[in-house]
Amino acid sequence: MEHKIISTKKNEGLERQEFVLTVEAGKNPTKKEIIEILKTEDGLTIVKKIRGSFGKGHFDVEAVVYATKEARDRIEVTPRKIRKKAAEEAKKAAEAAKAAGGAK
């Protein structure tokens, strides 16, 4: 898989670096492969778009890498489905902790 970074832009206001790159591959590159190409941390990297031309094997990718987890959480929107699942897990964990504390 060949790649070429077209542009890199440092966005100080949003505490992130913005990348535009092209990837030559036989199939769509995954988000994990893009993170490996950029050599960045998984939790701080958001792949915005992977656009391909049908049958060409050429993909345009847009990605951003945040400086901190707090900056990412402040700016990126978490889908409702994921927020709901996390809230349910936290509630179950709290109930389990309460039950374990009451059993003593």
Buried (B, 14 or more C-beta within 10 A) or exposed (E): EEBEEEEEEEEEEBBBBBBBBEBEBEEEBEBEBBBEBBEBEEEBBBBEEBEBEEEEBEBBBBBBBBBEEEBBEEBEEEEEEEEEEEEEEEEEEEEEEEEEEEEE
